[in-house]
Amino acid sequence: MVVGIFASYRLYGFSWKYALGLAPITLLWPPAALSLEQLTIPILFLIALAYHWRRRSFLCGLAIGLALVTKFLPGLLILPFVIHKKFQAVLGLFTAIGLSCLIVLGLNPVAFSRYLAANSTNSPDVIASYFNGSLFSTLQRDFGIPGLLLGILFVSLLIISCRAKILGDPELKEETWLFMNYLSVAFLPIAWNYSLLPLLPLIISLIKSWKPTLILLSIAVLFLSSLLPFGGESAAFVALSILAFGISQIRLSGVSGKRFLAKN
């Protein structure tokens, strides 16, 4: 898992020296430390690998597909490739999904039926749980239907205001990767503290912008995401972190992608 964090930094363009230094420091951040036994570090790595292969469409789609089979929502990263008719990436995505399904069926022929049966009862209970920090679930739980509608309105306005990022060429626009990566977390129906780890590249981009407002937002996000629930406390700070990340996406529009992934 630690190697996965280190490799992610390297794939995003950091030198060996900086990657070696940042990997252990990253573990001081609770979403990273709590990810050591979760799927979020593999997701971070696979998205970084897809970014590294962004100009090799099939391999990029393959990496996105592998991220999708761990959690469905990283599959949103394929959307800009579809918009730009880079269908080799789509082929890579479905190749990864198909091979993964064949392997699972070979290991256990009843795996999918058991998966569906378990999640049909387990998932609704977890979504309604007081410890679920998902943006939409938290707003509905704490503020009812008006809260849910407010969350939908916020994300809708965010998508409209950042539509240029979605429509950007994924081979050229780092901002496209940042935004689609953000949406893959914002739409999670179940989110824990460690679910925020794939947004690490966005925090780096905020800090590297050298804009005071974005740096303050990054500090706010780091603080909110470092709070952990205890006793009967709600995980609402996870939802607040996602909201702060969304606001940063609007403010980040004018930041050059070169600052995000400049060689160190």
C-alpha angles and dihedrals in degrees: 000000000000089000087052091057091046092048091049091057090049092049090052090057104265118144121249089255096053094041091052091049097044099045096070092037089054089062088067087070108086096224088058096042092049090048094068090096097032139079095250097090092053088049091050090049095046093049089048089049090050089051090050089051095041092122092050097067100191095049090044091053089047091057092046089050092053089050089049094056090058095048120359099224099069082072087079087080089075092065097085089051090054091048090052092044094242092151095168086074089054089050090052090050094053091043090058092046093047095048091045092052092049091051092049092048090048091053095043122002093199095048096107096046090049090048093053093044093050096045095046088070103022101048098057090051093049092046090054091045119121089230095058108108096190111141097235096037092050094049092048093046095048101034105019124223093337089057092050091049090049090054092049090048092050094051092043092053089045091054091047093049092046097038090119088065092054091047093047121111105263090211091061110021118077087183089064090058093047094051098044088047088053092051090051088063099035092058095049110128089205121035131174129181092271091053087080095065096091086063091066092106089057092055089051090051091051092052093044092051090076088211111137094221093050093046089052089050091051090051090049091050092047090051096046093045091050093061114099127200118247133174108349097338120136122237090231091128088071089059089045089053090053090050091050090049089052092052089049090055090062092047092045094061094097096047116107115243088224089069090054098056104020113149111260 
